[in-house]
Amino acid sequence: MPKGRRLRGVGAKERRQYEHIKASARKSGRYGRRAKEVAARTVMKQHKAKGHAKGR
């Protein structure tokens, strides 16, 4: 994860999910340069679905 600049307010588990999704996307070549964006959006979507507020 980029040194605290993105995905503020998420826990350690969600940070690990972000890294895993990003690595998987890069390895498969599925999203090209958008791997970081796709990983961040996926984690935040799950974060919000759990009922967490943004930035908390």
N, C-alpha and C positions, 0 to 999 in steps of 0.2 A: 504494500500500500504506500502511496506517495506520502511521505513524512507528515501525516496529519492534515494535509491540505484538502483531502476529499473524504467522504464518508464519515463526517463528524457525527458523533452521537451514537455510534454503533459499538457493540461489544467485541471482545476478542474472538468469539466464535464467528461473528459476521465478517471480521477482518480475515480470518482464515478461509472462509467461504469465498471471499473476494479474490484472494490469492490463488485459490484452487481453480476457480472459474476462469480467471485471467490466464493462468498457465495452460489449462486445458484448451482454451480457445486459440492460444498462440501455437500450441503443439499441433493441433489439427489444421491450423491455417484457415479456420472457418470465417473469422471476422476481419482478418487482416489488421489494419491499423486501429480498428475500433474495439479491440479486445478489452482495453481498460474501461471504455465507456459501457460496453455490454455487461461486463462484470459488475460495475458499480450500479447500473440500473437494476440488474437482477437482484442484488443484495438489498438495495433500498426498497424494491417492490415487496420482497419477503418481509423486510423490517416493518413496513407500513401495514402489511396484511396481518401481522401479529398484534397490531394495535399500539405500537410504539409511536410516540410523537417525534417529529423531526427535531434533531438537535438535543435529544435527551438521552 
